[in-house]
């Protein structure tokens, strides 16, 4: 019989596969985008729009996915729970789209897209379609219908990638970059429509039911998670929005292009840090239902501790591989105009390591029904992010944004651990935590001193630096294997 941990990682591979491949394929679109958008300012416009999408994707599902997973554990009619989680999301998104449609010109002016109000309408359509499709996809995950889940995700991803290639390689005119942005948004809209169409068989038999006591309980449970998600997305994407808004000065006609170019450079380099976030996304797809399924497992705390050990080891390896080999990874960005931002990539990678640890720790307030603490922690991190960005972007630009992300995630991780040990203690192996994190930072520091001693910049590729850096990574992997021998034997059972 498979161990719980091996089951978790097999589910991560299964349910996370579309997410991993989808993000990797989107990651592989970065060379295309940075090639067709010769000026970083044009790519910055796209990044700014997707920052708003990220906010709305968190808000519009109302946190009902997690609430659905939680409430079906103790309810004898899971379809009844699904109905009462889906219809509130549907009604909210209908109202939201009507609001976007009626106030589109006003919103476009506020977002500095007065000449392209169509961008705003398409963005609104994308997020509404995705929010409505989120609950049926959650139902597939809860019912372990992995084949259909994977098929739907791959179909949507394939549509997006194919249309991007067709539009940008076949119809895009480099002299009209705004058309390229429109093409990319339309491709995403079609992808979202395909996803909703493919889950329509789940929605078709639904009959409207409204169990107010149940809906109220689910909303009370989910609202702190929505607040936490919204605050979390502040940490993840608000810097793109603030870079544009804080570096733009209406009195200077050239400042808008400068501001959006800084967004473009930062966003392109941020993509290199996405290799950790890709892993996190795949892991979260499987981890949430897995953690809830362990509620009746008497050894659940030991399982959570072992999961944390392995998780930290894996994300630290990714941090080292990308940070040390930026000279090779930079070729995904096909335009040297973006290379000036590469120095922030290790900062962002380490920030995502701390974020992943925080995600793992979040199990304590979800299982104990104390989701309010998730909101408190995320709001604390959001406050740090906003304060550092507002104070330091005018002087330091996107470098301030990168450090804000790192400091905020480290603070959230620390606060979550403290509160978790107080309210729902899980015996994490803090010795291994400090060993793995400390060793990774130490190895990167040694590599950096070696590189600087040879007078080689982070962005430059050098065989000697490549060999020494990857030898250090190999040593780190040996350290992990030596410390996790017992766990490896456990997983084979």
Backbone torsions as a table, in degrees:
resi	resn	phi	psi	omega
1	UNK	NA	133.4	-176.4
2	UNK	-68.9	142.1	177.4
3	UNK	-70.4	157.9	178.6
4	UNK	-58.0	-37.1	-177.3
5	UNK	-69.7	-43.2	178.0
6	UNK	-64.3	-33.1	176.1
7	UNK	-64.5	-42.2	179.3
8	UNK	-59.7	-47.6	-175.7
9	UNK	-72.9	-28.2	173.6
10	UNK	-68.9	-38.0	176.7
11	UNK	-68.8	-35.1	175.9
12	UNK	-60.5	-44.2	179.4
13	UNK	-64.6	-39.9	-176.0
14	UNK	-73.3	-58.2	-176.6
15	UNK	-75.3	-26.4	-179.5
16	UNK	-85.7	-12.4	-177.5
17	UNK	-55.6	-48.7	177.5
18	UNK	-61.2	-38.8	180.0
19	UNK	-66.0	-43.8	179.6
20	UNK	-62.7	-51.5	-178.1
21	UNK	-66.2	-38.6	179.2
22	UNK	-61.6	-46.8	179.7
23	UNK	-68.9	-35.5	176.8
24	UNK	-64.7	-42.1	178.3
25	UNK	-65.7	-41.7	174.6
26	UNK	-64.5	-34.8	175.1
27	UNK	-61.1	-39.2	179.5
28	UNK	-74.4	-10.7	172.5
29	UNK	-77.9	-16.2	-179.9
30	UNK	-57.2	-45.2	175.8
31	UNK	-57.2	-37.7	178.9
32	UNK	-66.5	-48.0	-178.4
33	UNK	-63.2	-45.4	-177.8
34	UNK	-71.8	-18.1	175.8
35	UNK	-83.2	-45.3	-177.0
36	UNK	-76.0	-31.1	175.7
37	UNK	-94.5	89.1	-175.4
38	UNK	-61.1	-32.3	179.8
39	UNK	-99.6	129.4	177.4
40	UNK	-54.6	-27.3	-179.0
41	UNK	-61.5	-35.7	-179.7
42	UNK	-70.0	-41.5	176.1
43	UNK	-67.1	-29.8	177.7
44	UNK	-63.7	-35.4	177.0
45	UNK	-61.4	-45.1	179.4
46	UNK	-62.6	-43.4	-180.0
47	UNK	-64.0	-38.5	178.8
48	UNK	-63.3	-44.1	179.6
49	UNK	-63.5	-40.8	-179.1
50	UNK	-72.5	-21.5	173.0
51	UNK	-65.4	-41.2	176.7
52	UNK	-66.3	-38.7	177.4
53	UNK	-59.0	-41.3	-179.2
54	UNK	-60.1	-39.9	178.0
55	UNK	-63.4	-46.5	-174.2
56	UNK	-71.1	-32.8	178.8
57	UNK	-64.1	-28.8	176.6
58	UNK	-77.4	-41.4	-173.4
59	UNK	-75.4	-44.9	-166.9
60	UNK	-70.9	-26.7	174.0
61	UNK	-76.9	-3.8	175.0
62	UNK	63.1	15.8	-178.3
63	UNK	71.2	13.0	-173.5
64	UNK	-73.3	-18.0	175.8
65	UNK	-62.0	-51.8	-179.9
66	UNK	-65.8	-39.8	178.1
67	UNK	-61.2	-40.0	178.5
68	UNK	-61.7	-47.2	178.3
69	UNK	-58.2	-40.1	-175.9
70	UNK	-72.4	-43.6	-171.0
71	UNK	-79.7	-23.1	177.3
72	UNK	-73.1	-13.9	179.5
73	UNK	-67.0	-30.9	-174.8
74	UNK	-121.4	21.8	-179.0
75	UNK	-124.0	135.1	-176.8
76	UNK	-83.1	-4.0	178.3
77	UNK	-127.8	82.4	-177.4
78	UNK	-60.9	-31.8	178.4
79	UNK	-66.3	-34.1	177.1
80	UNK	-65.4	-39.5	176.8
81	UNK	-64.5	-42.0	-179.9
82	UNK	-61.8	-48.1	179.8
83	UNK	-55.4	-44.4	-175.6
84	UNK	-80.1	-8.7	171.0
85	UNK	-93.9	-28.4	-175.8
86	UNK	-78.9	-46.5	-172.2
87	UNK	-64.9	-38.0	174.0
88	UNK	-59.6	-37.7	177.8
89	UNK	-66.2	-42.3	179.6
90	UNK	-61.8	-47.4	-177.9
91	UNK	-64.6	-41.9	179.5
92	UNK	-60.5	-41.6	-176.7
93	UNK	-72.7	-31.3	174.0
94	UNK	-64.1	-45.8	178.8
95	UNK	-63.8	-41.1	-179.1
96	UNK	-62.8	-44.8	-178.6
97	UNK	-64.6	-40.4	177.3
98	UNK	-61.1	-39.5	178.1
99	UNK	-64.3	-42.4	177.6
100	UNK	-63.1	-43.2	-177.1
101	UNK	-63.8	-43.3	-175.3
102	UNK	-77.0	-29.0	-176.6
103	UNK	-111.8	20.5	-174.6
104	UNK	-53.9	-49.9	-178.7
105	UNK	-60.5	-37.9	-179.5
106	UNK	-66.4	-44.7	179.9
107	UNK	-64.0	-42.8	-179.2
108	UNK	-61.0	-39.6	179.0
109	UNK	-66.0	-42.8	-179.9
110	UNK	-64.1	-35.9	-179.3
111	UNK	-84.1	3.9	179.8
112	UNK	68.4	33.2	175.1
113	UNK	-124.0	42.9	-174.8
114	UNK	-58.8	-32.2	-178.7
115	UNK	-86.8	-3.9	-177.5
116	UNK	-137.9	59.3	179.8
117	UNK	-64.0	-20.5	178.9
118	UNK	-63.9	-29.1	176.8
119	UNK	-57.8	-42.8	-175.3
120	UNK	-67.4	-40.6	-179.5
121	UNK	-65.1	-40.5	179.2
122	UNK	-67.6	-42.0	177.5
123	UNK	-58.6	-44.8	177.8
124	UNK	-60.3	-39.1	179.4
125	UNK	-66.9	-41.6	-179.9
126	UNK	-59.8	-50.0	-174.4
127	UNK	-68.2	-33.3	178.7
128	UNK	-68.6	-43.9	178.5
129	UNK	-62.1	-42.7	-179.6
130	UNK	-65.9	-39.7	-179.3
131	UNK	-65.0	-42.6	-179.3
132	UNK	-66.2	-35.2	-179.7
133	UNK	-78.2	-14.3	-173.2
134	UNK	-66.0	-38.2	-178.7
135	UNK	-69.6	-45.9	175.0
136	UNK	-58.6	-37.0	177.5
137	UNK	-67.3	-36.8	175.6
138	UNK	-63.9	-36.9	178.4
139	UNK	-62.6	-41.0	177.4
140	UNK	-61.8	-41.1	179.2
141	UNK	-65.9	-42.2	-179.0
142	UNK	-65.5	-31.8	-179.0
143	UNK	-92.0	5.5	179.7
144	UNK	57.8	35.0	176.7
145	UNK	-91.7	68.0	-171.4
146	UNK	-65.9	-37.3	-176.3
147	UNK	-61.4	-46.3	-179.9
148	UNK	-68.0	-40.0	178.1
149	UNK	-58.0	-48.5	-178.7
150	UNK	-64.3	-41.2	-179.8
151	UNK	-60.6	-45.2	-179.1
152	UNK	-63.6	-46.9	-178.6
153	UNK	-63.1	-42.9	179.7
154	UNK	-66.3	-36.6	179.0
155	UNK	-63.8	-43.9	178.9
156	UNK	-65.7	-43.2	179.6
157	UNK	-63.4	-45.4	-179.7
158	UNK	-61.0	-40.3	177.9
159	UNK	-60.9	-45.5	-178.8
160	UNK	-62.9	-47.8	-178.1
161	UNK	-64.3	-46.6	-177.4
162	UNK	-61.7	-45.7	-179.3
163	UNK	-67.8	-35.1	174.7
164	UNK	-58.6	-46.9	-178.5
165	UNK	-65.3	-43.4	-179.0
166	UNK	-64.0	-49.1	-176.5
167	UNK	-65.9	-48.5	-172.1
168	UNK	-78.1	-33.6	-180.0
169	UNK	-89.1	-23.6	-176.3
170	UNK	-103.3	-28.7	-171.6
171	UNK	-127.2	-10.8	-173.7
172	UNK	-73.8	134.1	175.2
173	UNK	-107.1	111.9	-177.4
174	UNK	-56.3	-21.7	179.7
175	UNK	-78.7	-8.3	178.0
176	UNK	-127.6	73.4	-175.3
177	UNK	-61.0	-26.1	178.9
178	UNK	-63.1	-27.4	176.3
179	UNK	-68.4	-37.2	177.8
180	UNK	-61.9	-41.5	177.9
181	UNK	-63.3	-42.3	178.7
182	UNK	-63.2	-41.9	178.5
183	UNK	-59.9	-43.7	-178.4
184	UNK	-65.3	-41.6	178.1
185	UNK	-65.4	-40.2	178.6
186	UNK	-64.5	-40.2	177.9
187	UNK	-60.9	-41.8	178.3
188	UNK	-66.4	-39.7	178.1
189	UNK	-61.3	-44.0	178.5
190	UNK	-64.0	-39.1	178.0
191	UNK	-61.4	-44.4	179.1
192	UNK	-65.2	-37.2	178.4
193	UNK	-65.6	-39.7	178.2
194	UNK	-61.9	-42.6	179.9
195	UNK	-60.8	-46.0	-179.3
196	UNK	-66.5	-38.1	178.5
197	UNK	-61.8	-40.7	-176.2
198	UNK	-75.1	-15.8	174.3
199	UNK	-100.4	6.0	-176.1
200	UNK	-63.9	-26.9	179.1
201	UNK	-67.4	-25.8	175.9
202	UNK	-76.1	-32.8	-176.2
203	UNK	-85.1	-27.9	-173.2
204	UNK	-57.7	-44.2	-177.5
205	UNK	-79.4	-1.3	-176.8
206	UNK	-64.6	140.0	172.5
207	UNK	-117.7	138.3	-175.8
208	UNK	-64.2	121.9	173.2
209	UNK	-134.4	147.6	-179.7
210	UNK	-140.7	96.0	178.1
211	UNK	-94.8	92.1	-171.5
212	UNK	-57.7	-44.2	177.7
213	UNK	-57.7	-40.3	178.7
214	UNK	-68.2	-47.5	179.8
215	UNK	-59.3	-43.0	180.0
216	UNK	-61.3	-44.6	179.2
217	UNK	-63.0	-40.4	-179.8
218	UNK	-67.8	-40.1	179.5
219	UNK	-66.8	-40.2	177.8
220	UNK	-61.4	-40.7	178.5
221	UNK	-68.1	-41.4	-171.2
222	UNK	-82.8	-29.7	-174.3
223	UNK	-55.3	-45.8	176.3
224	UNK	-60.6	-32.9	178.0
225	UNK	-68.7	-35.8	176.1
226	UNK	-64.6	-44.7	178.0
227	UNK	-61.5	-42.8	179.0
228	UNK	-64.0	-41.9	178.9
229	UNK	-65.3	-40.4	178.7
230	UNK	-65.0	-44.1	177.5
231	UNK	-64.6	-37.5	177.9
232	UNK	-63.3	-38.8	-179.7
233	UNK	-73.1	-23.7	170.8
234	UNK	-59.9	-45.5	178.9
235	UNK	-62.6	-35.6	-172.3
236	UNK	-83.4	-36.7	-170.0
237	UNK	-131.2	-10.6	-176.0
238	UNK	-62.8	-24.6	-178.7
239	UNK	-62.0	-35.9	177.6
240	UNK	-61.7	-42.7	-179.6
241	UNK	-69.0	-44.5	-177.4
242	UNK	-69.1	-34.9	177.0
243	UNK	-56.8	-44.4	-179.8
244	UNK	-68.4	-46.1	-175.2
245	UNK	-70.4	-38.1	-175.5
246	UNK	-83.0	-26.3	179.0
247	UNK	-90.4	-8.4	178.8
248	UNK	-89.7	131.3	177.5
249	UNK	-125.8	113.2	-176.8
250	UNK	-54.1	-27.4	-179.0
251	UNK	-74.4	-16.6	-179.7
252	UNK	-109.4	110.4	-176.1
253	UNK	-64.7	-19.6	-178.6
254	UNK	-93.1	-8.5	-173.0
255	UNK	-71.4	-27.5	179.7
256	UNK	-65.4	-43.4	178.6
257	UNK	-66.3	-39.1	177.8
258	UNK	-63.2	-44.9	-178.4
259	UNK	-61.9	-46.5	-179.3
260	UNK	-69.9	-28.6	176.2
261	UNK	-67.8	-37.5	176.3
262	UNK	-65.1	-38.6	175.2
263	UNK	-62.1	-42.7	-179.2
264	UNK	-64.3	-45.1	179.1
265	UNK	-61.8	-48.9	-178.4
266	UNK	-62.4	-42.7	-177.6
267	UNK	-67.4	-40.6	179.1
268	UNK	-63.1	-43.4	179.1
269	UNK	-71.0	-31.6	176.6
270	UNK	-60.1	-30.5	-179.9
271	UNK	-59.5	-31.9	179.3
272	UNK	-67.5	-30.1	176.1
273	UNK	-76.9	-9.5	-177.5
274	UNK	-69.6	-14.3	179.8
275	UNK	-62.5	-31.7	173.1
276	UNK	-74.6	-42.7	-177.9
277	UNK	-68.6	-28.1	173.9
278	UNK	-61.8	-44.7	177.6
279	UNK	-62.8	-40.8	179.5
280	UNK	-63.0	-42.4	-178.4
281	UNK	-62.6	-45.3	179.3
282	UNK	-63.5	-41.9	-179.3
283	UNK	-63.1	-41.4	-177.1
284	UNK	-66.2	-33.1	178.3
285	UNK	-57.8	-41.6	-177.9
286	UNK	-88.7	-32.6	-170.5
287	UNK	-67.5	-40.1	-173.8
288	UNK	-62.3	-54.9	176.7
289	UNK	-64.2	-31.7	179.1
290	UNK	-63.2	-47.1	-178.3
291	UNK	-61.3	-41.3	178.9
292	UNK	-66.5	-33.4	-179.7
293	UNK	-69.3	-15.0	-179.8
294	UNK	-88.6	3.5	-176.8
295	UNK	-55.0	-36.1	-176.7
296	UNK	-95.8	3.1	179.5
297	UNK	-85.1	118.9	-177.8
298	UNK	-66.3	-22.7	-180.0
299	UNK	-98.1	19.5	-172.6
300	UNK	-60.0	-36.2	-177.1
301	UNK	-67.0	-37.3	176.0
302	UNK	-65.9	-38.1	177.7
303	UNK	-63.3	-46.3	-179.7
304	UNK	-60.5	-38.4	-179.6
305	UNK	-66.3	-44.5	179.7
306	UNK	-65.2	-39.8	177.4
307	UNK	-59.0	-42.6	-179.5
308	UNK	-61.5	-42.9	179.8
309	UNK	-57.7	-50.6	-177.6
310	UNK	-65.3	-41.2	-178.1
311	UNK	-61.4	-48.0	-179.1
312	UNK	-60.5	-41.8	-180.0
313	UNK	-60.6	-44.5	-176.9
314	UNK	-66.9	-47.0	-177.4
315	UNK	-68.8	-30.4	176.6
316	UNK	-69.0	-35.8	175.8
317	UNK	-63.2	-43.1	178.0
318	UNK	-63.0	-42.1	177.2
319	UNK	-55.5	-46.8	-178.0
320	UNK	-68.7	-43.2	-177.8
321	UNK	-59.8	-46.1	-177.5
322	UNK	-74.8	-45.4	-177.3
323	UNK	-60.9	-43.3	-176.7
324	UNK	-75.4	-26.5	-175.7
325	UNK	-110.1	29.4	179.3
326	UNK	-59.5	-32.0	178.0
327	UNK	-57.8	-27.7	176.6
328	UNK	-92.0	-42.0	-177.7
329	UNK	-65.8	-23.7	-176.7
330	UNK	-61.1	-20.6	-177.1
331	UNK	-68.7	-10.6	172.5
332	UNK	-68.0	-22.2	175.5
333	UNK	-97.7	109.6	-167.0
334	UNK	-88.5	18.7	-176.5
335	UNK	-141.0	119.9	-176.1
336	UNK	-64.9	-15.7	178.8
337	UNK	-62.4	-19.7	-178.4
338	UNK	-93.1	-11.7	-169.8
339	UNK	-68.5	-19.8	-177.3
340	UNK	-62.8	-18.2	-178.4
341	UNK	-93.3	3.0	-174.2
342	UNK	-64.7	-24.0	-177.1
343	UNK	-64.8	-19.4	-179.2
344	UNK	-86.7	-7.1	-175.4
345	UNK	-62.1	-47.5	178.0
346	UNK	-59.6	-35.5	178.2
347	UNK	-62.2	-45.0	-178.3
348	UNK	-70.3	-34.4	176.9
349	UNK	-63.6	-46.4	179.0
350	UNK	-64.6	-35.7	176.3
351	UNK	-59.8	-40.8	-179.6
352	UNK	-71.7	-27.0	172.5
353	UNK	-62.9	-46.9	178.5
354	UNK	-63.8	-36.8	177.9
355	UNK	-63.0	-41.5	179.0
356	UNK	-63.2	-39.8	177.1
357	UNK	-63.9	-41.1	177.8
358	UNK	-61.9	-41.9	177.3
359	UNK	-57.8	-42.8	179.0
360	UNK	-63.4	-41.7	-179.0
361	UNK	-67.2	-25.8	-174.6
362	UNK	-62.0	-11.1	178.8
363	UNK	-58.3	-30.8	-173.9
364	UNK	-65.2	-41.2	-177.6
365	UNK	-85.1	-17.3	176.1
366	UNK	-78.5	-43.7	-179.3
367	UNK	-71.6	-28.9	-178.1
368	UNK	-93.3	7.8	179.3
369	UNK	59.4	29.5	178.7
370	UNK	-112.0	51.4	-174.3
371	UNK	-64.6	-15.2	177.4
372	UNK	-59.0	-31.2	-179.9
373	UNK	-68.5	-31.2	175.1
374	UNK	-61.4	-40.3	177.7
375	UNK	-65.9	-43.8	-179.4
376	UNK	-60.8	-45.4	-177.6
377	UNK	-64.7	-45.6	-178.3
378	UNK	-66.0	-39.5	177.6
379	UNK	-64.9	-36.2	175.7
380	UNK	-60.8	-47.2	178.0
381	UNK	-64.8	-39.8	179.3
382	UNK	-63.0	-38.6	178.1
383	UNK	-60.9	-42.1	177.6
384	UNK	-63.3	-45.3	180.0
385	UNK	-59.0	-49.4	-178.1
386	UNK	-63.6	-43.4	-177.4
387	UNK	-62.3	-48.0	-178.1
388	UNK	-65.9	-42.0	-180.0
389	UNK	-64.5	-46.5	-179.8
390	UNK	-62.4	-39.5	-176.0
391	UNK	-75.9	-36.5	-167.4
392	UNK	-114.8	-14.4	177.0
393	UNK	-57.9	-44.9	-179.3
394	UNK	-55.8	-30.4	-177.8
395	UNK	-96.3	-36.6	-171.3
396	UNK	-118.8	-2.6	176.3
397	UNK	62.1	-138.2	-173.4
398	UNK	-72.0	-15.7	174.4
399	UNK	-62.3	-40.8	176.3
400	UNK	-62.3	-38.1	179.7
401	UNK	-64.2	-40.8	179.9
402	UNK	-64.5	-45.2	179.6
403	UNK	-67.7	-34.3	176.3
404	UNK	-61.0	-41.5	179.1
405	UNK	-63.0	-46.1	-179.7
406	UNK	-62.7	-47.6	-177.2
407	UNK	-65.1	-41.3	-179.0
408	UNK	-64.2	-45.9	-179.0
409	UNK	-67.2	-37.4	177.4
410	UNK	-64.5	-39.6	179.1
411	UNK	-66.3	-42.3	178.8
412	UNK	-62.7	-44.1	179.5
413	UNK	-59.1	-45.8	-178.4
414	UNK	-66.0	-45.7	-179.5
415	UNK	-65.4	-39.8	179.5
416	UNK	-63.5	-40.7	178.6
417	UNK	-63.1	-44.7	-178.8
418	UNK	-61.6	-48.2	-178.4
419	UNK	-68.8	-37.3	179.9
420	UNK	-63.4	-42.4	179.1
421	UNK	-67.3	-22.4	-180.0
422	UNK	-84.7	-39.0	-172.3
423	UNK	-105.4	-27.1	-179.0
424	UNK	-152.3	73.5	-171.0
425	UNK	-61.1	130.1	172.2
426	UNK	-122.2	125.3	-173.8
427	UNK	-76.6	70.6	177.4
428	UNK	-66.1	149.3	177.5
429	UNK	-86.1	87.3	-175.7
430	UNK	-67.3	-24.0	176.8
431	UNK	-62.0	-45.9	178.3
432	UNK	-68.2	-35.3	177.9
433	UNK	-55.8	-53.9	-178.5
434	UNK	-68.0	-34.2	179.4
435	UNK	-63.5	-49.8	-175.9
436	UNK	-68.9	-45.6	179.0
437	UNK	-66.1	-47.4	-178.0
438	UNK	-62.8	-41.8	179.8
439	UNK	-64.7	-39.2	179.2
440	UNK	-64.1	-45.5	179.5
441	UNK	-66.0	-39.8	179.3
442	UNK	-63.2	-45.1	-179.9
443	UNK	-62.4	-42.0	178.7
444	UNK	-65.9	-36.4	178.9
445	UNK	-65.1	-43.4	177.3
446	UNK	-60.1	-45.8	178.3
447	UNK	-59.5	-42.3	-178.6
448	UNK	-64.7	-42.0	177.1
449	UNK	-62.6	-41.1	178.2
450	UNK	-62.9	-44.5	-179.3
451	UNK	-64.4	-45.1	179.8
452	UNK	-66.2	-34.3	177.9
453	UNK	-64.0	-28.0	177.0
454	UNK	-92.3	5.0	178.2
455	UNK	58.4	44.8	-180.0
456	UNK	-117.1	127.2	-180.0
457	UNK	-72.9	158.5	-179.3
458	UNK	-57.2	-37.3	-176.0
459	UNK	-77.0	-14.6	-176.4
460	UNK	-82.4	147.6	178.0
461	UNK	-104.1	126.5	-178.5
462	UNK	-141.2	132.1	-174.7
463	UNK	-62.7	-39.4	-179.8
464	UNK	-64.3	-45.9	178.7
465	UNK	-64.0	-40.9	178.5
466	UNK	-59.9	-45.4	-177.7
467	UNK	-66.2	-48.6	-178.3
468	UNK	-63.8	-44.8	-178.9
469	UNK	-60.2	-45.4	-177.8
470	UNK	-75.7	-23.6	172.0
471	UNK	-66.4	-39.0	176.3
472	UNK	-64.6	-39.6	177.3
473	UNK	-62.7	-41.8	178.4
474	UNK	-60.5	-41.4	177.1
475	UNK	-62.0	-38.5	178.4
476	UNK	-65.1	-41.4	178.7
477	UNK	-63.0	-39.7	177.0
478	UNK	-62.2	-38.7	176.6
479	UNK	-60.3	-43.8	179.3
480	UNK	-62.5	-49.0	-177.6
481	UNK	-61.4	-37.7	179.5
482	UNK	-64.5	-38.0	-177.2
483	UNK	-81.9	-19.6	-175.2
484	UNK	-111.9	25.4	-179.6
485	UNK	-61.5	-42.4	-179.8
486	UNK	-63.9	-39.4	-179.0
487	UNK	-68.1	-39.2	178.9
488	UNK	-61.7	-38.4	176.2
489	UNK	-66.3	-37.3	179.4
490	UNK	-63.2	-40.9	-177.6
491	UNK	-68.2	-25.8	-178.1
492	UNK	-78.7	-12.3	-177.3
493	UNK	-66.7	NA	NA
